[in-house]
Amino acid sequence: MKFRNKILFGMLCLLGATMSQADLKLPIKNIAGDSYYYYKVGGRETVESIASKIGVTPQDIIKYNPSASQGVTKKQLLFLPVSAFSQSATLPSQNVAFAPETVKHNVKKSETLYGISKLYDISIDELVAANPEAINGVKEGDVLIIPKKGPSATSSDIIYHTIQAGESMYSVSRKYNTTIESLLELNPGIYPNHFVTGDVIQVRPNTTQNIALKKNIKQFYPYTVQKGDTYDKVAAAHGITEQELKAANPDVKKLSKGKVIYIPQQGVDNTHVNSSTATAQELEQTYSGKIGQVYNEVHHLKGDNVLNIAIVLPFQLQKENKPRQAEFYLDFYKGFLLAIDSLGNQVGKKVNVNVFDTQHNLNVTDSLLALDQMKRMDIMIAPGEPKQLQRCNNFGKKYGVTVVNCFSPNNDDYADNPRVLQVNSPTSYMTAAVNDWIDSKFGDYNVIFLDDPYNTEDKDIYTNIQEHITSSKKHYQVVSVVNSLDYATLSNYLDPGSDYLFIPTSGSKAFLAKIAPALKQVKQKRYDCGVALLGFPQYFNYLKEYRATFEAIDTYLFSRFFVANEKRAKVIENKFTHKFGDKMIVTTPCMGLLGFDLGTYLLTSLKTSNELNSDTPAFDGIQMDFDLERASNWGGLINRCVELVHLNGKTMRESIIK
C-alpha cells in the first residue's frame, strides 16, 4: 500500500510539471542543473505587459530579475525557475507515509518502571510485556523497548522519535512533515540548544501550516561586456565562480564587447508557503534567528517587563477558627512577600502578586481558574491537595502558565506536563542522588540495613537504596530489629578492621529509639571498626532530642531542605517579625523560609528570562537549594537538589544532585 502511494504522488508531480510548461508556453534553459523558463523582451514591452502576456505577476518577474524594477530593454532575457511555477508547487500537501520506529529508552539513575510508563502513556504491564527482563525493576543503563502505539502510519497522533547523529529540528520537521512550532510546543526541553543525539522527542506527524519563509533563490542581472573582459575577470568582480557564470550563459561561447550576458546571484525571497514545501535548509535559514521568539509564542510566554504571579492556596479566611494547615500557607505567603520586599528594584520587572483563597474547596478552585486574569499569569503557586493541584496543572498546560508545586512531593504530573515545576525532588530522584553519594563516600564500606519489619511508610526510599546496593555488588547484611537492639548483638556483626555504614529502614522516632543506644555504644567501643549512620529525612524532626547522639555516632542525614546557616536564617526571621508582627511558625520545613526561598529564586531567575528551564542557573537558598532538570524533553521541571547534613560535632551541609 505504501509503494502505491509513493507511485501516485510521483505521477501527480510529473503531471503538474508538464501542465505548467504547457500553460506558460515558454522555452526552457538548463542552467547549472536547474530548469528556467526564459522570455526575450520585444520592442516597447513593459514588465506589466509581459507579466500579463505569460501569466505571472510583475512581482514574480522582478523577484528573479531585479534589474526589471527599473524597466526592461529590447532583447533582454527574463528568467523564471520552472520549480517555482509548476503546478506541483501548488498541490495540497501530501501526508507522509512512514513506518513508526522502534523507540529505545535509556534508563537514567532516577527512573522507575512506573515513571517510564507514565512518560510514554503506557501501562506497566505493556512495558514489562515488551521487556520481560524488567519484571523486577530497572537500573541505570538498561535499555527498554517502548511498545508502539496504535495510530496509522499517516496519522497526526503523537509518536516518539529518537534523535539520530546529524539530525536537527529542521531535518526531523521535514522527515515527519511537521512544523518547527509543533516540535517546540511538544518538546520544551529541546530549546535553546538541547537537540541531543540519543534523546527521545515527541512528534505529531503531518501537521503543517502556512509560514513566512526565507527561500534561497537565484537572481539574474544583465551585464554588458566591456573591452578586455574575460569569464574569470567578470566572475571574480561579481563574487561567483567562472563555472557558475558560464553555466548561466550556456549559449555564449566567447565574450565580446557590447554583448549582454547574465550574472547569477544568490538572493533571498520572503514568501508565505505551506511548511510542507520548505526544505530543511530553508527552515534553518528562516528560524535560526528567531527560535526564541517562536518558543515564546507557542508556549504563550508574555516576554514583557511584567511578571504576573498567582498564589492559589487554601488560606480558608472564611473560617473564624482556621485549621493549622491554613496558618502554614499564610506563613508561606508572608515569606514570599518578604522576598519581594527584600529584592527591591533588583528584579528589573514590575511584579504583580495576585492572591486567591481556594477555601480548600474544589468548586472554588474551579471558579478561580475560570477567571480571565488567570490566563495572563506567568507563574501559579498551587495547593497541595491532589484534586486541586491536578486542576491547576491541567490549566497551566492549556494556557502556558508554569505551575509550581511545592507542597506535594508525591504528585507526578511533571512526567508528562511541561508546565509543572516540582519543587520537592521526587523520591526516585532523591534516592538516586543519595546512592551516588554513598558510592563516592562509602565505596569500600560494608552496609548493614537495620530493618523495621513493621514499617510500611518509608519502603520506597529503603527499597531504592537497597536495590542500588545489591546491583553494585557491595557487601551488605540485613538485621531485623523487633525489640530494642543491644550492643552485644550488633557488635557480633562487625569484623575487626572493617568499616560499616548503618542504614535504618524506618524513619519513625520509635524505631530510632530502639537502635540509637546500640549504635552509640558500637561507635564508642569498637574502635577497631569505622562506623557511620545514614539517617532518614524524618530524623531532622528529632534533632532537639537526638543531636548529641547523632554526633556521637557520626551521622549523615539527607532531606529536601535544611537550615545550615542559622545566622543567615535569623536575619530573615527578624525581618519577618518586624514586617508582620509575629514569628515564623516552627515547622519542618519552615513554611516562612520556604516562601522566602521560592520567592527569591523566582524573582532572580526570571528577571532576565521569560521562563524557567533546565538551563536556569542554580540557586543557594537558606533552607532549600534549586537546580532544575526536565523529566524528559516533553516533561516538566524537577528540582533535583538534595541536602546532605553531616552531624559529627561540626554540622556541615552540602547540596548534592543526581
N, C-alpha and C positions, 0 to 999 in steps of 0.2 A: 504493500500500500504506500509506504514511504517513497519507493522508487517511482511509482506512477505520479505521485505529487510533484516530484522534482522534474520529471519529464514535462508535465503540464506547464509548470512555471517557466521552464526554458522556452517552450513553444510560445507562451504569451509574450516573453521579452523579445523574441525574434520577430513575431508578428508586429509588435509595437514599433520596432526599429524600421521595418520595411514600410509600414504605413506612413511614418513621419517623413521618410525620404521622399516618398511619392507626393505627400502633401506640400512640402516646401518647394519641390521642383527645382532644386539647386544642385549643381555639380559638387563633388566631394574631393578634397585633397587629403592625403595621408601625410601628416606632419609629425615626425618623431614618434610614430607608432599610434597616434591618435587621429581620429577622423574629424574633419572640419568641412562644413558647408562653406562655399565662398561665393561672393557676388561681386561682379565687376560693375562699378558705377558708370552710368551713362551720362550724357550731357544734360545739364540743367536739373539733375535729380538732387533731392534733399534726403536727409535721414528719415524725415517723416514719410515722404513718398515711397522710399524704398521699403520701410517697415510695413506700410500698408500693402505694398505690392507682394511681398514674400510671406506675409502672415505672422510677423513678430511685432514687438513694440520698439519704439525708438530707444528706450532704455536698454533693451536687450542688445541692440547694435552697439551702443556706446559702452556698455559693460565690457565687451570683448575687444572693442576698437576705440579706446579712449580719445584718440585724436578726432573722431567723428563729432565730438561735442562742439568743435569749432567749425563744423561743416565738412563736406566731402568734395573730392575733385574727380574729374573725369578719369576713367580707367583705374581708379583706386580699388583695391580689393578689400572687401569686408569679410571677416571670418566669424563663423558661429559653430561651436562644438556640437557635433551630432548628438553626443550623450546628453546635453542639456535640453535638447528639443525633441528627443524621441518620445514616443507615446509611453514607453515603459517607465519613463520618469514620473508620469502622472498616474500610473496604475495604482489602485489601492494596495496598501502594504499587505504582504502575504505573511501568514503565520509561519513561523519557522518550526519545522519538524525536527525533533531530536529525541534521542534515547536518554531518559533520565539516568544520570551517572550513579555509580555506587559511591556513597559517601562514607569515608572512614574518619572516625573521630579519635583523635589522640587524647587520651585521658590525662588531665592535669592533676596536680597534687591534691587539690581541694575538692575534686569532683566525686560524686557518688552515683550509683545506678539511678536513684530517684531523680537527682538533679539533671542527669543527662537525658533521661526520658522526658522530663518536663521541657528541657531545652529544645527537643525536636518534636514535641507534641505527639509522643507515642507512649504506650504503656510499658511498664517494666517487663511484663510478660512478653511483649513483642520484641523488646530489646534483648532479653535473655534467649528467646527463640532463635534470633539471628546470631547470638554469641553465647552458645551453651557454656563455654568456659567461664562466663561471668556470673554464673549462678550463685557463687559465694562472695560476690563483690568485685570491685575493680581497684586497681592501683595505678599510680603514675606510670606512664609509658605504655600502658595497654592500648591496643588499637581495636576499636569496636566498629563493626559494620552497622550502619544505620539503615533499618528496613525502609524500602521505598514506599512512598505514599501512593494513593490511588489515582491521581489526575492523569489524563491522557497526555500524549507527547506534545500536543499543541495547546494545552490548557494554559490559562493565566494564573492558576493557583500557585502558591509559593512552593518552590523546591529549594534544594540545597546544593551548593557548588563549592568544591574545594579549589582554592586558588592555586594555579599551576605556575611554575617558574616562567617568568617573562610576561605574564598576563598583567593587565591593568584594568581599571574600572572601564576604560573605553573599549578594550577588546572584549571584555565579558559582556558589556552592553550590546555589542554587535552580535556576539555568539547567540545570545538569548532573545534578540530583538526587543530589548527593553531600553529604558532611559537611564541617564545618569541620576536624574531626580529620584527615580524609583529605587535605585541602588542605595543612594544616600538616605532616603527615608527609611528603608528597611534595615539598614546597617549603619547606625551612627558610629559604630566602632571603627569603620574604615577611614574616618576623617580625623585629622587632616592628611596624614601620610602613613596610615597603618594598613595598607593593602599588602598583606604579608603572605608569602608562599606557604602553603600548607594550612592556612586558616580556612574555616568554613564560613560562607556567607549565605544569606537568603536571597533568592531571585524570584521575581514574578515575571515569567516569560511573556512575550508577545504583548507588551504594554508600551504602546508608542504614543507620541503626541507631537503637535507642531512646535517647532523650536526655532529660535533665531540662531542661525548657523553662519559661522565664518567658513566659507569654502575657498579653497585654493583654486584659482583659475589662471589660464594663460591668456594674456592680452597681447594684441598686435599693434605695433606702431610703425607707420610708413617712414621710410628713410630714403632720401635721395643721395645716391652715391656721389662722392666727391673725388676729385682727381687724386690719385695715389692711394685710394682706399683698397684694402685687401680684406678678405674674410677675417683673418686673425686680428687686424687692427680694429675693424668695426666691432667685432665681438668683444674685444678687450675694453673698448670705450664704453660699451653698454653692460658690462659685467656678466657676460654669458660666454659659453664656450664656442669655439669655431664650429663644432659639430652641431650645436643647437641652432646656430644661425643658418647653416647650410640646410638643416632639416626643415626649417621654416620657409625655405625658398628652394624647393626641390627642382624647379624648372630653370633656375638661374645657374648657368654653368660658369660664367665669368662676370666679375664686377666691372662695369664701365661707367664712366662719368655720366650723370644725368639719369641713370636707371633707378627706378624705385624698387626697393626691397622692403621686407617686413621684419621688424625686430621683435622676437617673442620675449615678454617679461612676465615674471611671476606676480600675480595680483591676488587680492582677497576680495571676495564678494560677500556682503552681508545680506543674507536672504532668509526667508522663512520657508522651511521644508518640514516634511514629516521626518521624525527622528530615524525611522527605519531606512531612509535613503542615505544617511550620513555614514561615512567611513570612520574607523577608529581614529585615524589621524585627524580628520575634520572635527570630531568630537573633542579630542585633546586640545586642538588649536582654539576651539570655541570656549571650552570650560576651564582650561588650566588656570586662567587668571581670575575666575570668579567662582571657584568651588565653594569658598566660604560663604559667599552671598547666596548661592543655591542651597547650601546646607541650612542656612538660617531660614530661608523661605519654606523649605519642605518641613522643617520642624517648628514652624510658627514662632521662631525667635524674633523678638522685637528689635534688638540691635540699636536701641536708642540710649539716651543718658538717664534713663529712669529704671529703677529696679523695684518691681512690684512683688511683695511677699505677702502671702496669706497664711495666717496661723489659724488652723481649723481644729480646735481642741474642745473636749468636754469640760469646760470650766464650771458648768452647772450653776450658773449665777441665779437661776430661778429658785434654787433651794435655800431656805433660811439656814439650815444646818448642812453645809456642804460636806460630802464624803472626803476622806483623807486623800484619795486619788486626785480629786479636783484641786486640792491645795497644792499637790505636787505639780500639776500642769500650770497652775498660776505662778509658782516659783520659777518654772522653766521660762515662762513668758517674761517675767521680770528680768531674768538673767539675759534673755535675748535683747530686751530693750537697753539694758546696761551696756551690751556690746555696741549697739548703735551709738549711744552717747559717748562711749569711750573712744570710738574711732573718729568722731567729729567729722571734719571735712576731708578726711583722708580717702574716702571712697571714690570721690570724683563723679558720683552719680547721685541723683535725687532718689532717696529710699522711701518708698511708701509701704508701711506695715499695716495690713488690714487684718483685724482680729474678729473671729467668729466663734460663737459658743454653740457647739453641736448638742449640748444638753444631754449628752450620752444617749441620743435618740436617733435611730436610723432615718426616720422620716424627716427630722430636722436637717440631718446631713444632706439628704437628697434635695431638700428645698434650697439649701445654701449653694449646692453645686449647680443648681438651675439658674443662679443669678448670672447675668451677662458679664458683670465685672470679673467673675472668676476666670473667664476665658482669657482675660488680659493679664493674668498673673504669670510671673516668671518662675516663682517658687511657691510650693504649698507644703506646709508642715502639717502632717496628717495625724489623726488619733491612732492609738494602738489597737483599739477594738477591731477584731478581724473583719467583720462585715463593713464597717465604716471605712476601714483602711482600704479594702478592696474597691469600694465605690470610688474613693479618691484616686486610687491607682488607675482605674479604668478611665476616669475623667482626664487625668494627666496624659495618658496615652493618646486619647482622642484629640485633645486641644493643645498638645505640645507644652504642657506645664510640668516641670520637674517636681515630683512628689517626694518629699523627704520623710522617710520612716525611721524615726529614732526611738520608738517606744516598743516595737515588736520584733525581737530578734529571730522569731521562728517563721515570719512571713517570707515566702519565696517567690513573690511576684516579680522580683528582679530578674528571674531566669529568662522571662520572655517579654518583659515590658521595659523598653529602653528609657522610659521617663521616670523610673523608680531609682532613688538613691537609698540604699540600705546602710544606715549609719553604723549599726551594730554588726560587726563581722559575723557572718553565718558560722554555725558550729563547725562545718566541714572546713571552712577557710581558717578558722581559729586553730583547730587542731592540726591542720597542715603546717601552719607556721610553728606551732609548738613541736611537732615532730621533727621539722628541720633543725630547730634549736637543740633538741635532745641529741640528734646525730652529731652536731658540731660541738656541743658542750660535754656530753657524756658518752662519746662514741665508744670508749673502752670500758664503760661501767656495766655491771650486771644489773638487771631490773627485777625488782620484787614488787608484784602487784599485791596490795593489801585489799582483799575483796570483801565487800559487804554483801552477803548473799540475799539480803532483804531489800537492797536498794534497786529502784527501777527508774528514778528520776534522771540520773546522770549517765545512763548507759551509753548514749550516743558518743559523748566525749571519751569515755573509757574505752568503748569498742574501737573507735577510730585510732586511738593511741596504741591499743593492744595489737590491732591488725598491722599497724606500721612496724611495731617491734617484732612481730612474728615474721613479716615479709623481709625485714632487714637482717634476719637470722641472728639477732642479738640474743644472748643467753638471758632467759627470764624464768621466774618461778611465780606461782600464784599461791598466796597464803590466805585461806579463808578465815575470817575473823567473826566469830559468833558472839563470844564473850570478850571481856577485856583482854587485850594482848599483854603477855608478861615478857620481861626481859629475857629469861632463860629460853623460852620458846623461840623468840625472834633471833636470839644470838646463835641458835643452832643452825640457822640457815646461812650464816656468814662464814666464809673461809678466810683465814689469815692472809693478809697481803692483797686481798681483792677489794674492789670498790663497788658500792651499791647505791642505786637510785631507787628510792621507795616511791610508789605511785598508788595512792588510795583510789578505790573505785566509787567512792561516795563523797559528796561534799557536805554531808549533814554534820551538825555540831555533835550529835550523839555519837556518831561513828568516830569523829576526831577524838572525842574523849576516851574512846576505847584504845586507840593506837598511840596517842601522843606521849604518854609516860614511858612506854617501852622504847619508842624511838629516841627519846631524850636520853635514856639510860644507855642505849646502844652507842649513841654518839659519844657519850662521856667515858664509857668503859672499854669499848672496842677500839682502842687507839691504833690497833693493827689493821683496821679497815677504813676506807673512805666511805662516808655516809652523807647522803643528801636526800631531801624530801621535795617532791613536786606536788604542790597542793592545788586544790580546786579553786575556781574563782570565788565560790561562796566563802572561802576562808578569810577573805577581806572583811567579812561581817564580824569575824571573831577576833580581830586584831587587838581590841582593847583588853581582852582576857588572855589571849594566847601569844601576843607578840614576843614575850621573853622566851616562851617555849619554842616558837618558830626560829628565833635567832640562835638558840642553843643547838637546835637540830641541823641548822644550815638549810633553810627552806627557800624554795623558789615558788612563787605564785604567778599565775597568768590570768589575765582578765581583759575585758574590752576597755577598761578605764581604771585609772588610779591617780591620786594626787601625790606626787613625789615632792614637789617644791611647795612646802606648806606656807612659806613666806609669800610666795607669789600668789597663792590661793587666798591668803589672808588679806592681801591688798584688795582683791576683788570682793571678798566677803564684806570688808569695811565699806567699800563704795556702795555695795548693795544695801547695807543697813542705813547708810547716810541718805540714799535716794528714796528708799521705800519705807523706812522707819521700823523695819523688823529684820530679823536674821534669816539667813537661808535655812530651810528645813534640812536637818541632818538625815540623809538617806544614802544608800549605795545603789546607783551613783547619786551624787548630789545634783538634783534637778536644776538648781540655780546655776551651777557651774556648767552643766550640760547645755543649757540655753545660751550661756555666755560663750562657750567654746564654739558651738554651732553658728551662732550669730557672727562671731569674729571671722570664722572660716569662710562663711558665705560672702560676707562683705569684702574681705580682702581678695578672695578668689575671683569674684565677679566684677571687680572694679575696672578690669581691662578686658574682660571676656564676656560673651553673651550667655555662656552656659558652662556647666561643669562637665569635664570629660576625663578620660583616663590619663591625659597629659597635664591635668591641672596640678600645679605644684603641691607637694606635701605640706602639712601644717602641724606645728608642735603646739598642742593646746595645754591647758592647765590640768584637765582631768582626762581628756581624750585627744588622741592624735588622729589625723586624717591623711590617707593616701589611697586614691581611688583606682579601681580596676573594673573593666567591664566583664560581666559574666560571660559574654560572647559578643560577637560583632553586632548582634541584634538584641542583646540583653541589656539589663540595667546596670547601674554602678554600685559597686560594693566598697565599703571602707575596709580595707584589708589589714589595718593596724591592730596589733595585739600588744598589750602592755605586759612586760615581764618584770617582776619585782623580786629582788634578792634580799632576803632578811637574814643577816648574819652579824648583826651589831651595827652595821652601817647600811642603811636602806638604800639600795641602788635601783633605779628604774630605767629601763630602755624600751624602745618601741621596736618590736620585731614584726616582720611581714613575711608572707609565704614566699 
